[in-house]
Amino acid sequence: MNLPITTKNIQLPAHCSFMPNDWLLLSQYWYPVARCADITQKPMKAVLLDEQLVIYRVKGEVVVAKDVCPHRGVPLTLGTHDDEGVICPYHGLRFGEKGHCNRVPSSPNQNIPNKLNLLTFRSIEKYGLIWTCLQADSQTKVPDMPLWFDSNVQHVVCPPVDVAGFAGRQVEGFLDVAHFAWVHSSTFADANNQEVPDYSPIETDYGFEADYWSTVGDYPASHAFKGNLGFKWLRHFKLHVPFTATLTIHFRNQGKMVIMNAACPISAKQTRLFAPVVKNFDLDDNEQDIIDYNIKIFEEDRMMVENQKPERLPLDLTLEAHIPADRSSIMFRRCLKKAGFGDFFLV
């Protein structure tokens, strides 16, 4: 009989698409799995690193747990809910705060053993997202997002975007500055403004940062201020290993906008992108217009990521050619390699 693969007493998900050591390392980090606004009493399904999850609210508390009833293994996302928790559709067991079983209809007067409690994971509500970590003893933290907690700002949390590609490739695209003129000329970039000025990423204890100055604006292509106008835009990138990055764009008159690219690795070949946005200007802008604009940009990137080969990200820098504009991409790969990730990034 084949025993389940385990690493450090942690059982890997069924049909895991990652090498065991890489899954163990990835599972130590925090990832978003849902928007806060989308989580109600009703059980919602999510997948992180091939692990099937159920998410629900009960009495104001968010519960993230393995999507399986400990009694007979039915997914709780097939169930219903009431004010006291989610209800398994097979035998009616109910799970409330902290994932504890609080009702066994067939034995209402018996004590409920701890073995009937759900396997739960730590969760945090931050930046309009539900974050979770699959390892209880991990010392990592949710990545930082500048400007979010300032006063007099507008918050927008875009709906998630599914990408049929590896999270490493998706994040690399977010960090890339050479593709603006070729991929985003219908949204914010200028097809004739192709040159990438020099920039120098700086390694940090969580990844790296990079200041990128250029005349590529960030107004929609149809905007009256489209064009150079003698203004250089500062884009400040922060990469948090493994798959979360923020971009702070400095507008005129001390205006700032921050976009978080938080990639949830559903599997080695499937990514769900979460993107909170915050800005300190034009606070009455229509929220749906902001969402529509950003989704259009994400869709432009998605087409590239889903067609890249190899599908995963080669950390061996000799396996792909590089150009000077790739400084952030090269630093990203070096940071991942330094963090201990292995050859699973290459198919």
Secondary structure, 3 states (H helix, E strand, C coil): CCCCCEECCEECCCCCCCCHHHHHHHCCCCEEEEEHHHCCCCCEEEEECCEEEEEEEECCEEEEEECCCCCCCCCHHHCEEECCEEECCCCCCEECHHHCEEECCCCCCCCCCHHHCCCEEEEEEECCEEEEECCCCCCCCCCCCCCCCCCCCEEEEEEEEEECCCHHHHHHHHHCCCCHHHHCCCCCCCCCCCCCCCCCCEECCCEEEEEEEECCCCCCCCCCCCCCCCCCEEEEEEEECCCEEEEEEECCCCCEEEEEEEEEEEECCEEEEEEEEEECCCCCCCHHHHHHHHHHHHHHHHHHHCCCCCCCCCCCHHHCCCCHHHHHHHHHHHHHHHCCCCHHHCC
